[in-house]
Amino acid sequence: MLEPLGGDTPVGRFLAKRGPGMHHVAYEVSDLRATLAELADAGADLIDASPREGLFGLEVAFVHPDSVHGVLSEVVSSG
C-alpha cells in the first residue's frame, strides 16, 4: 500500500490519473546487474539501465510498463 506524500509526486500523479490500484510490482533477484542485462537483451525498455539506491539502502532498477504488459516492474537485489 502506498500513500502519496503530495499531489505532485510519482504516486500522487499516478493516483490522480488512474485512481486507486496497483502502482508497481517488485521482483527480488540475486544478481541485479545480470538480470538487467538479460532484460535488455530480451528487448525490455529499462527505466534504470544500472542499479540505483532504493528504500532501506537496497539496489533497485525499474522496467518500463510498456515492456511488461502495462505494469511498472521493480527489480530488487537480494544481496
C-alpha positions as CSV (number, residue, x, y, z in Angstrom):
1,M,0.0,0.0,0.0
2,L,1.3,3.4,-1.0
3,E,0.1,6.8,0.1
4,P,1.4,9.9,-1.8
5,L,3.4,12.5,0.1
6,G,1.8,15.1,-2.2
7,G,-0.1,15.6,-5.3
8,D,3.0,16.3,-7.4
9,T,4.8,13.1,-6.6
10,P,5.0,10.0,-8.8
11,V,2.5,8.1,-6.6
12,G,0.3,11.2,-6.3
13,R,0.2,11.7,-10.1
14,F,-0.5,8.0,-10.6
15,L,-3.5,8.1,-8.3
16,A,-4.8,11.3,-9.8
17,K,-4.6,9.8,-13.3
18,R,-5.7,6.2,-12.7
19,G,-7.3,6.1,-9.3
20,P,-6.7,3.5,-6.6
21,G,-5.0,0.3,-7.6
22,M,-1.7,-1.4,-8.1
23,H,1.2,1.0,-8.6
24,H,4.0,-1.5,-9.3
25,V,5.3,-5.0,-8.5
26,A,8.8,-5.8,-7.3
27,Y,10.9,-8.9,-8.0
28,E,13.8,-9.9,-5.8
29,V,16.8,-11.2,-7.7
30,S,20.2,-12.5,-6.6
31,D,22.2,-10.6,-9.3
32,L,20.6,-7.3,-10.3
33,R,23.2,-6.3,-12.9
34,A,22.9,-9.7,-14.6
35,T,19.1,-9.5,-14.6
36,L,19.2,-6.0,-16.1
37,A,21.5,-7.3,-18.9
38,E,19.1,-10.3,-19.5
39,L,16.1,-8.0,-19.6
40,A,17.8,-5.5,-22.0
41,D,19.0,-8.4,-24.3
42,A,15.3,-9.6,-24.4
43,G,14.2,-6.2,-25.6
44,A,12.8,-4.7,-22.4
45,D,12.8,-0.9,-22.1
46,L,14.7,-0.2,-18.8
47,I,14.0,3.0,-16.9
48,D,17.2,2.3,-15.0
49,A,20.0,0.8,-17.1
50,S,22.0,0.4,-13.9
51,P,21.0,-0.1,-10.3
52,R,20.3,2.8,-8.0
53,E,19.7,3.1,-4.3
54,G,16.2,2.4,-3.2
55,L,14.5,2.1,0.1
56,F,16.5,0.7,3.0
57,G,19.7,1.0,1.0
58,L,18.7,-1.8,-1.4
59,E,19.8,-1.6,-5.0
60,V,16.8,-1.3,-7.3
61,A,16.0,-0.7,-11.0
62,F,12.7,-0.2,-12.9
63,V,11.4,-1.7,-16.1
64,H,9.1,0.5,-18.2
65,P,5.4,-0.7,-18.0
66,D,5.2,-0.9,-21.9
67,S,7.7,-3.7,-21.7
68,V,5.8,-5.7,-19.1
69,H,2.2,-5.7,-20.1
70,G,1.5,-2.3,-18.6
71,V,2.8,-3.0,-15.1
72,L,5.6,-0.9,-13.7
73,S,8.1,-3.5,-12.5
74,E,10.9,-3.0,-9.9
75,V,13.8,-5.4,-9.8
76,V,15.5,-5.5,-6.3
77,S,18.8,-7.0,-5.3
78,S,18.6,-9.6,-2.6
79,G,22.4,-9.3,-1.9
